[in-house]
Amino acid sequence: MFRAMMPPSTIAWSASGIRVLDQTRLPVEEVYLDLVTVDEVAEAIRALRVRGAPLIGVAAAMGLAAAALRAGGQGGGGAVGLESVRQDCATLRATRPTAVNLGWALDRMLARAERAVASGEALPPALRAEAQAIWDEDRAMCDRIGEAGLALVPDGATILTHCNAGALATSGKGTALAPVYAAVERGRRVSVIADETRPLLQGSRLTAWELGRAGVPCTVIADSMAASRLSRGGITAVLVGADRIAANGDTANKIGTYGLALAARAHGVPLYVAAPRSTFDPSTPHGSLIPIEQRAPEEMTRLGGTVTAPAGALVWNPAFDVTPVALITGFITDAGLFAPDRLMEWLRP
Amino acid sequence: MFRAMMPPSTIAWSASGIRVLDQTRLPVEEVYLDLVTVDEVAEAIRALRVRGAPLIGVAAAMGLAAAALRAGGQGGGGAVGLESVRQDCATLRATRPTAVNLGWALDRMLARAERAVASGEALPPALRAEAQAIWDEDRAMCDRIGEAGLALVPDGATILTHCNAGALATSGKGTALAPVYAAVERGRRVSVIADETRPLLQGSRLTAWELGRAGVPCTVIADSMAASRLSRGGITAVLVGADRIAANGDTANKIGTYGLALAARAHGVPLYVAAPRSTFDPSTPHGSLIPIEQRAPEEMTRLGGTVTAPAGALVWNPAFDVTPVALITGFITDAGLFAPDRLMEWLRP
């Protein structure tokens, strides 16, 4: 019964490329886009039609493979084919600078392309197989995160979350919401409080929508209400996703996560970051070295047809902030639940 | 030069009632409303056309006086007139439960009406004089708050504020922004960072608009960005207004103030609450006893023509939160700057 109520799948192969749910049209319309060229995939990622760190990686890999399949039909291959894959990787990599899964998926695709060329293997089927593997692993990763976090979501739990790190952010049952879905699958009664997540409202538009589909009660609050809500008690845990986790555990996630973490700490509510291994970036020693994407001021000065700030107002619009590891109770990963001081051990190559 | 750039006045007498700036139309249109009946004034307060704790008190007093003037013309007076004033007070008092200035202004108007009736004085001119006094005192109060907070806004200061506690919230130069305007009047270079203040965006719509009018540089951020911005340094102080201050200094202000106060404290940035004596409520011993207005869910599920949450989403929408006095560095009042531990002494009758 639960599975029938899951949100529709966010991504699939189409006849000539990939098919994705356009998340900018939610919660009003459920519109699917067929993306054929790498430029179309890049635009969809840049415009947040496809968003969520894990899903971006899957979409980039699948988009790259689909492009190679078409080019392969036109006789591409060998050194020429590899050069084209490199260019496509560069185009896709430039779309979002903070999410590390994107670079991880593209590195993996490029390495597979290089191996294929070196061994005289045809590029298109090799890339298609690698993208399919990334997609399959993403769904399995969500399931493992769900199991790893299950004990944090007991019967009667109320979970506070920020942005959307749910099914819509992945090709499976999500990261931060995976333990919620896993608990609901076992018959536990769980409710969620969703920060609306300004400026793009991924919490009220996406998290509330997918939880509604799954029959999980969800209450929307403004980001600024979280501290007050935490002060009233009854919150079991704060669960959030991540876009990049530095080697020391400092975590870049949607703007507002840091303020939420301060409020959770002030009220003794544990905060867990849920993310797959591909979100951890051991090459970045700590959070202050994570590049933070700045987005267009228009995201803050208009919403739909409504002007929300006077013409000419200055705007600061970072997409992410960094939560220091000291405010993080633990990490829910596809390899289990880790206390921050166990991270280094796990990440060591 | 500065005065010429001040925002237009928020309230005035009109031929048959009061004239107010409709703040729900900002920042796009500057529309003034002529309010004639007490019901019209009540609707304008309830719908936040007229908002800001001090301005609500002034508007209620002036609206009440205008109604009495019209009734007086039809022969109202004595016991009948007093009963009508009592009913009007009840109507206006019910519009916003949290702001204490409203009750304070209405109590004062009612006491004046009772004195007038007891001494055989005509009600309408007595009420008009009392409302005029409340209005005049409000402007003078703003000036005194500006002077009291002047030392907190040195040349080169960057002030972070939440909601709108500026000229638009009063009939003068504001409360939290009064020290900013006072500093600018003395030639100091000051810039302001304005939390947009969801759900009704008083920061991006109103604070950015009035500071733009006054030529003060203002950068709009989402409420959830404040913690990240504070972590980057360079913020001189956080200045906010208040809707009600309990006897112990706990302060009810626009939702989000509490989370902002936690973030300011985490970064060692002082937070000051600016408010006139009428916002202090010695009859409420501490913050948990302050009634918190809950507003309609539609404020969170739509913005203009845009649907921001799925149909049927649950919403929690408190208009205010309470910041414990432990997070407040000081109070900027019309009687000077007070450390929290000096409050009781000042408030003692």
Interface residues (C-beta under 8 A of the other chain):
Chain A: P27 V28 I193 D195 E196 T197 R198 P199 L201 S204 R205 A208 W209 G212 P217 C218 T219 V220 I221 A222 D223 S224 M225 A226 A227 S228 R229 S231 I255 G256 Y258 G259 L260 L262 A263 A266 M300 T301 L303 G304 G305 T306 V307 T308 A309 P310 A311 G312 A313 L314 V315 W316 N317 P318 D321 V322
Chain B: P27 V28 I193 D195 E196 T197 R198 P199 L201 S204 R205 A208 W209 G212 P217 C218 T219 V220 I221 A222 D223 S224 M225 A226 A227 S228 R229 S231 I255 G256 Y258 G259 L260 L262 A263 A266 M300 T301 L303 G304 G305 T306 V307 T308 A309 P310 A311 G312 A313 L314 V315 W316 N317 P318 D321 V322
